[in-house]
Amino acid sequence: MEEKDEIVISLSDVWNIIKKNAAFIIVVTLICAIGSFFITRYFIPKLYTSSIQLYVDTSNDDENKNNLNILSEQTYAHNLVATYIKMLNTNTFYTELSEHINNKYTAKQLSEMVSFSSDEKTEIFDAKVTTSSPNDSKLIADAVGKVAPEAISRLKSKATLKIVDYAQLPTAPSSPNEIKNVIIAMIAGLVISVGIS
């Protein structure tokens, strides 16, 4: 039975290969980084995000105050905010929102642009609006701040939404992240070039 020859490569051999092909590795890494930069800067559409913070005020709701005796305050806040977000994440709300901005976007388009989130510990939640225009993002976020309290009060008596933090005009795109993409491309280029070497 023949024994197969094993090729053993030490770390010093690997280092020597890398040094020998250093120019190739650097060129490939730079090409990947520069390519990623230009693709991100000029070919990937930029998106802008404007957000507004809303507070669920239950101070006038006796029924909710009694519920606090049954549930812990934290659980109650989480459940209440989750319920309000569910109420707002409906076609009815987005249709009203569309009408408020003079039907610039359809209800379906708005449902894809607006997202609600909470930290699950407070009675405050965020409404984030992401569009290809900074002005439109702020316009829609402002509209959410006006339409949401009215929609909630109609669905649940004595329920009140208050604005904690008003929407700001985005000064820079929220995506794509040029630095992140360039770093990922550099790492990929480095790995590929070292592998080829």
C-alpha positions as CSV (number, residue, x, y, z in Angstrom):
1,M,0.0,0.0,0.0
2,E,1.5,3.3,-1.1
3,E,1.8,6.1,1.4
4,K,0.5,9.5,0.2
5,D,3.0,12.4,0.6
6,E,1.6,15.1,3.0
7,I,2.4,18.7,2.3
8,V,3.0,20.7,5.5
9,I,2.8,24.4,5.3
10,S,4.1,26.3,8.3
11,L,3.0,29.8,9.4
12,S,6.3,31.1,8.1
13,D,5.5,29.7,4.7
14,V,2.1,31.4,4.7
15,W,3.8,34.7,5.8
16,N,6.3,34.4,3.0
17,I,3.5,33.8,0.4
18,I,1.7,36.8,1.7
19,K,4.8,39.0,1.5
20,K,5.6,37.7,-2.0
21,N,2.1,38.5,-3.2
22,A,1.7,41.7,-1.1
23,A,1.2,44.0,-4.2
24,F,-1.5,41.7,-5.6
25,I,-3.3,41.5,-2.2
26,I,-3.2,45.3,-1.8
27,V,-4.4,46.0,-5.3
28,V,-7.3,43.5,-5.0
29,T,-8.3,44.9,-1.6
30,L,-8.2,48.5,-2.9
31,I,-10.2,47.6,-6.0
32,C,-12.9,46.0,-3.9
33,A,-13.0,49.0,-1.5
34,I,-13.1,51.6,-4.3
35,G,-15.6,49.6,-6.3
36,S,-17.9,49.4,-3.2
37,F,-17.5,53.1,-2.6
38,F,-18.6,54.1,-6.1
39,I,-21.4,51.6,-6.3
40,T,-22.7,52.7,-2.9
41,R,-22.3,56.4,-3.7
42,Y,-23.7,56.5,-7.2
43,F,-25.8,53.4,-7.9
44,I,-27.6,52.5,-4.7
45,P,-30.6,54.7,-4.0
46,K,-30.3,56.9,-0.9
47,L,-33.0,56.7,1.8
48,Y,-33.8,59.3,4.4
49,T,-35.4,58.6,7.8
50,S,-37.4,61.0,10.0
51,S,-38.9,59.9,13.2
52,I,-41.4,61.1,15.8
53,Q,-41.8,59.9,19.4
54,L,-45.3,59.4,20.8
55,Y,-46.4,59.0,24.4
56,V,-49.4,57.0,25.5
57,D,-51.1,59.1,28.1
58,T,-53.5,57.2,30.4
59,S,-54.0,59.8,33.1
60,N,-57.7,60.3,32.2
61,D,-58.5,56.6,31.9
62,D,-59.9,55.2,35.2
63,E,-60.3,51.7,33.6
64,N,-56.6,51.7,32.8
65,K,-55.7,52.8,36.3
66,N,-57.6,49.9,37.7
67,N,-55.7,47.5,35.4
68,L,-52.5,48.7,36.9
69,N,-53.5,46.9,40.1
70,I,-53.7,43.6,38.1
71,L,-50.7,43.8,35.9
72,S,-47.3,45.2,36.8
73,E,-46.7,48.7,35.5
74,Q,-44.0,47.6,33.1
75,T,-46.1,44.8,31.5
76,Y,-49.1,47.1,31.3
77,A,-47.1,49.8,29.5
78,H,-45.7,47.2,27.1
79,N,-49.2,45.7,26.4
80,L,-50.7,49.1,25.9
81,V,-48.1,50.4,23.5
82,A,-48.2,47.1,21.5
83,T,-52.0,47.5,21.3
84,Y,-51.7,51.1,20.1
85,I,-49.1,50.2,17.5
86,K,-51.4,47.4,16.2
87,M,-54.3,50.0,16.0
88,L,-52.1,52.3,13.9
89,N,-50.7,49.6,11.7
90,T,-53.9,49.3,9.7
91,N,-55.1,50.2,6.2
92,T,-57.7,52.6,7.8
93,F,-54.9,54.6,9.5
94,Y,-52.7,54.7,6.3
95,T,-55.7,55.8,4.2
96,E,-56.3,58.7,6.6
97,L,-52.6,59.5,6.5
98,S,-52.6,59.5,2.7
99,E,-55.6,61.9,2.7
100,H,-53.8,64.2,5.1
101,I,-50.8,64.6,2.7
102,N,-53.2,65.1,-0.2
103,N,-52.7,61.6,-1.6
104,K,-49.1,62.1,-2.4
105,Y,-48.6,58.4,-1.6
106,T,-51.1,55.6,-1.5
107,A,-52.0,53.8,1.8
108,K,-50.0,50.8,0.6
109,Q,-46.9,52.9,-0.1
110,L,-47.2,54.5,3.3
111,S,-47.5,51.2,5.0
112,E,-44.1,50.3,3.5
113,M,-42.5,53.6,4.5
114,V,-43.8,53.9,8.1
115,S,-42.6,51.6,10.9
116,F,-43.5,51.6,14.6
117,S,-41.3,50.4,17.4
118,S,-40.9,50.5,21.1
119,D,-38.3,49.6,23.7
120,E,-41.0,47.5,25.6
121,K,-40.3,49.2,28.9
122,T,-42.1,52.6,28.6
123,E,-45.3,54.1,27.3
124,I,-43.3,55.8,24.5
125,F,-43.0,54.5,21.0
126,D,-41.3,55.6,17.7
127,A,-42.8,56.1,14.3
128,K,-40.0,56.1,11.7
129,V,-40.6,57.2,8.1
130,T,-38.1,56.2,5.4
131,T,-38.4,57.6,1.9
132,S,-36.1,58.6,-0.9
133,S,-36.7,62.3,-0.1
134,P,-35.7,64.0,3.2
135,N,-38.6,66.5,2.8
136,D,-41.2,63.7,2.2
137,S,-39.9,61.8,5.3
138,K,-40.4,64.8,7.5
139,L,-43.8,65.6,5.9
140,I,-45.1,62.1,6.5
141,A,-43.7,61.9,10.1
142,D,-45.4,65.3,10.9
143,A,-48.6,63.8,9.4
144,V,-48.3,60.8,11.7
145,G,-48.1,63.1,14.7
146,K,-51.4,64.8,13.7
147,V,-53.4,61.8,12.4
148,A,-52.3,59.1,15.0
149,P,-53.8,60.8,18.1
150,E,-57.1,61.3,16.3
151,A,-57.2,57.7,15.1
152,I,-56.5,56.3,18.5
153,S,-59.0,58.5,20.3
154,R,-61.7,57.3,17.9
155,L,-60.8,53.6,18.4
156,K,-60.4,53.8,22.2
157,S,-62.3,56.3,24.3
158,K,-60.2,58.5,26.7
159,A,-57.0,57.3,25.1
160,T,-54.5,60.1,24.3
161,L,-51.4,60.2,22.3
162,K,-48.9,63.1,22.9
163,I,-45.9,64.0,20.9
164,V,-42.6,63.7,22.9
165,D,-40.2,64.5,20.1
166,Y,-41.1,66.2,16.9
167,A,-39.8,65.0,13.5
168,Q,-36.6,66.6,12.2
169,L,-35.6,67.1,8.6
170,P,-32.9,64.4,7.8
171,T,-29.6,66.0,6.9
172,A,-27.9,62.8,5.8
173,P,-29.1,59.5,4.3
174,S,-29.9,56.7,6.7
175,S,-28.9,54.2,4.1
176,P,-26.8,52.9,2.4
177,N,-23.9,53.1,4.9
178,E,-20.9,53.9,2.8
179,I,-18.3,53.3,5.5
180,K,-19.8,50.0,6.5
181,N,-20.0,48.8,2.8
182,V,-16.4,49.9,2.1
183,I,-15.1,48.0,5.2
184,I,-17.0,44.8,4.2
185,A,-15.7,45.1,0.7
186,M,-12.1,45.6,1.9
187,I,-12.3,42.5,4.2
188,A,-13.8,40.5,1.4
189,G,-11.1,41.6,-1.0
190,L,-8.4,40.8,1.5
191,V,-9.8,37.3,2.2
192,I,-10.2,36.5,-1.6
193,S,-6.7,37.8,-2.5
194,V,-5.0,36.0,0.3
195,G,-6.9,32.8,-0.6
196,I,-5.9,33.1,-4.3
197,S,-2.3,33.7,-3.2
